[in-house]
Amino acid sequence: MYELDRPAYLQLFLLVPLLWGLFAYVLHYRRKKQDALATPRILMILAPYKSTTALVWKNILYTLVIVLLTLALVNPRIGTQIEKIKVQGSDVVFALDVSLSMKAEDVAPNRLEKAKQIISRTIDRLGGDRVGIIAYAGSAYPLLPITSDYSAAKMFLATADPSMVSSQGTSIGDAIALSWRYFDDPTVKNKLLVILSDGEDHREDLNAVDVAKASAEKGLRIYTVGIGTPEGGPIPLRENGVVTGYKKDIEGNVVVTKADPQMLSEIAQATSGDYMDGTSTEAVVDRITDLLGKGPKNDYGETEIIQYKDRYQWFAGAALLLLVLDTLLGFRRSRLLSRYNLFGEEKPLEED
């Protein structure tokens, strides 16, 4: 089995025909000048060991050097080896608000999709970390247990929608309390809960800030991401993807849902965490990945990986050997090459 580590360098093989084209031009120019200077027999007397043979062999050598160096850059990886590597990382749980207010379109495409974009792009940048997802509205549900399977994480994330929860409303406290079950391993060093919400909290009997303070005692740090604008927007109602109206209250007035960054900020501060404005997806993703990178790492044991063996040394060594030979020999016309007369040249005249 093999693979090419850097196949883009194969384009350097184009130098080979260029080299031979240049060689043909130089050879033609050289012969033209020599013919104008003297006859071939006189030239053989004047310079018996400087011939076309030497030039051809030198060009063949340089061609081989180019080919070998190109192969070294491409780095054919031939054969495999099994390596054991230590797996380390952090645990991060995303608590995603899937209440109806997250369908508001005061941010594009809507609050829920914006939050899912942030989670998805963060997952794309994880390396060795484990991720879990909680979906919550009026109550909280474990959407995905802690896992290092990022493909599964994104698949479950895509299913998150208000229709998956039976009770509407928003209970951030329930989501925080549920996250404790994700971090029940006492050996876990870095425990991060990232809440993505518009900040509305309708659960009066369970204060989210109080639950956050209890989480701090368990070593959990909470970071909150505010999705939505203070001006807010209506909640569209759709059928088959078409807006048929907007959510109304019991008096028939259109409900305008507004983001509440103050609530989210208080929750984060209760655990020495931080509040992030979700307006810029990339800024939030950078912040989360930075937190995961700087925090203490958890040991997840060892895993075996199959790696190809680099073979660039073979080609680089052969190219170096040819260059050394060229330097040592000088590639003047040798008597051995002259004896075989590979290119049909006239032999130098022997002295009487």
N, C-alpha and C positions, 0 to 999 in steps of 0.2 A: 504494500500500500504506500502511496505517496501523495503529496500535495505540493503546490508551488506557493511559497510564502509570499512573494511579491511579484506576481506575474506581469505587472505593468512594465517591469524592466526588460521584458522580452523585446520591446521596441528597439533596444540597443543593437539587436542583430542587424538592423538596417545599416549600421556603420560598415558592415562587411562589404556589401557591393560598392559602397562609396569609397572604401579603401582601395579595392581593386580597380575601380574606375580611375582614381587618382594615380595609382601605380601605372596603369596603361598609358595615361597621358604623359607622366614623367618619363617612362621608358621610350615613348615615341619621340618626345622632345630631345632626350639624350642622344638617341641614335641619329636624329636629324643633325644635331650639332657635331657629332663625331664624324659623320659622313662628309660634312663640310670642312672638317679639320684635316683628316688624313684617311688613308685606306685602312681597312680592318687589320691587315697584316702589320702595318706600322704601329697601330694602336696596341696590338698584342705585344709588340716589342717594348713599347713605352710603359704599358701598365698590364703586365701579364696576369696579375692576380686580382684585378678589379674588373668584374664581368657582369653580364646579365644574370648569370647563375647566382651570384651572391645576392643581387637585388631580389630575385624571385624567392630564394630561400628566406631572406629577411622578411619579405611580405607575407609568406606563409606563416612564419613565426608570429608576426604581429596579429595576423588573422586569428591564429589559435589563442593568443593572449586575450583578444577582444571577446572571443567566444567563451573562454573559461571565466573571465571576469564578469561577463554578463550572467553566466550560470551561477556564479557566486552571489551576485546581487539578487537574482531570482530566488536563490536558496531552495533548491529542491529538498523537501523533507521526506526522507525515505525510511521506512521502518517505524515501528511504534515502541513506546516504553510506557510503563505504568508508574505514575508518581502519586505519592500520598501527600496531600496538602492539608494544613490545619484550616478549618473553616471558622471564621470569626465575623462578627457583625453586631448589629443592634436590632432590637425589636421595636417596631412602630405599628401602632393600631390607628386606623382612620375611623372616626365616628362621623358618618355621613347623614346629614339631615335630609330625610325624604318626605317631609311634610308638604302639604299642598302649596304652602307659601313659597317653596323652593321652585315652583313652576313660574313664578313671576319673571317677566322678561325685561326688568330694568337693567340687567346685564346680559350680554349676548352669549350664547343663544337663549339661555335662561339660567337661573341660579343653580339649579341642579346639574345641568350639563357643564357649567363652569366649574363646579366643585369636582365633578368626575374627571374633567380634563386635568385638574391639578393633581389628583390622586394618580391618574394613569401615567402622567409624565414623570411623576416622582418614582413610580415603580420602574419605569424605563431606566432610571439612573441608579437604581439600587445595585449593590454588588456584595453579596454575602449576607445582607440583612434579611430579616424575616418580616413579613407583613400580615396584618389581620384587618378585617373590615367589620364595622358595626353599622347597621342601618337603624335609624330611629325616627320616630314621629311622636305619637302619643305614648309609646313605649319603645323599648329597644330590643333589637334582635341580632344575634350573631350571624352575620352574612357570610363571613369567611374566618375560620380559625387561623391561628398563627401558622404561616407556611413560608417556604422559600420558593414555592412554585409560582413564579410571576405570571405565567400564562393563565393559570387557574385564577389567580387574583384578578386579572383584567377581565376574564370571562364573567366572574361573579359580579364584578363592579358594573359591568354593562347592564346587568339585570335590575340594578337598584332603581326603584320607582315608587311613587306614593301608593300605587295599587298593591304593593307587596305587604303593606302593614294594615292591620285590621282597625286600629284606632288612630284617628287623626289628632291634630294638635302637635305640640312640641314639648318634649321632656328631656332636656339636656342632662339633667341629673341622673335619669335612668341609664343613659348612654355611658356616663362616667362610671357609675356603679357596676355596669356590666363589664367594663374594661378591666376591672380588678381580676376577673376570672381569666383574662388573657395573660396577666402578669403574676400568676400565683406561684411561679417557680422562683424560690428564694435565691437561686444562683444567677438570675438575670440581673445584670448591672445597669444597663441603660434602658429605662422604660419610658417610652414616649407615646403620648396620646395626642393625636391631632384632630381637633373638632372642626368640621367645615359646616357652617350654618349661617343663616341670616341673623341669628341672635335672639329670635323670638322664643320665649319660654312660657308655656301656658300651665305648667304644673306648679300649683301653689303649695301643695303639701310636701314637696321635695325640692328644697332650695339647692340649685345647682352649685352655687358658690360654697355652701356648707359641705356638699359632697366633694367638691374639689379640694377643700382644706383637709378632709379626711384622706383623700388620695395622696396628698403631700406626705403624710405620715407613713404611707406605704412605699415611699420612694418614687412615686409617679410624677412625672412632669407633663403638664398639659400646655399645648400650644393651640391657639384658636385662630381660625381663618374666617374673616368676615366676608360673606358673599351677599352682594346687594348694595343698594344706595340708600342714603337717609331719606331721599324723596320717595323712594319706593315705587310700586307699580301695582296694577291689578293682576289678578290670577286668572289666566285664560282657561276656559273649559273647552275641550276638544272632542270631536267625534270623527274617527277615521282621519285624524290629522288636520281637520278643519276646525277653526275657532267658531264655536256656536254661541259664545257669550262669555261672561265673566262672573266669578264667584260673588255672591251677594250675601249680606247679613240678613237677620230675621226681619228687618224692616224694609228689605228690598234695595238697600243701597250697595253699590259696588264696593267690595272690600279692597282697600289699598294697603298692601303689606310693606312695612318699612324695616330696613335693617337696623339692628340694635348693637352697635359695636361696644357700647358701654358694658353690657352684660358679658359679652365674650372677653373683654379685657379684664374684668374682675375675676372671671374664672381662671384665666391664665396666670394672673398675678398671685392667686392663692397658692399656686404650686411653684412659684419662681419661674414660671414660663413666660410666654410673650404672646401678644396679639399681632396678627398680620392682616393687612388689607389685601383681600383677594382680587383686587382689580387687575394686577399684573400676574398672569399665570407663571411666567418664568421667574419672577422675583420670589414668589412663594416657594416654587420648586427648589430654587437655589438655596433659600434659607433652610428648608427642611433637610436637604441633602447635606448641607454644611453642619447642621446640628447632629446628624447621624455620623458624619465623618469625624467630628471632634470629640464626641462622647466616648466613654469607656466601652470596650468591645466585649461581647459575650463569646465564650468558647462553645462552639457547636460540634466539637469532635473533629474527626478526620474523614476525608473522602478520597477516593481513588479516581484519578483522571488519566485518560489515555492521551499521550502527546506524541506527535511525530518527532523524529530525530533530525536536527539540522545537519545538512551535509555540505554547506557552503565551503567548509574548510578544505574539502577535497579539491575543488575547482580553484580556490584562491591559492592553495599551495602549488598546484600544477602551473598556474600562471606565473607565480613568483619564480619557480624553478626555470621556466623558459626565459624569463628576463635575466636571471643570473647567468644562464648559459650564453645568452646573447652578449652580455657584458664581458664574459671570460673569453669567448671565442672571437668576438669582433666581427665574425661572419665575413672575413675576407675570403677570397676564393681559396679553398684548400686543395691540396694535391689529390685528395681522395675524390672530391667532386669533379675535379678536372679529369681524372682517370676515366670516370664513367661518362662524362660529357653529356649530361642529361638533356641539355637544351640545344644540342647540335652546333656548338660554337667551334670556331677554328682554334686549334691548339697553338700555344705560343711557340715561336721558333726556337729551336735548340741552338745554343752557341757552339761554334766549331771548336 
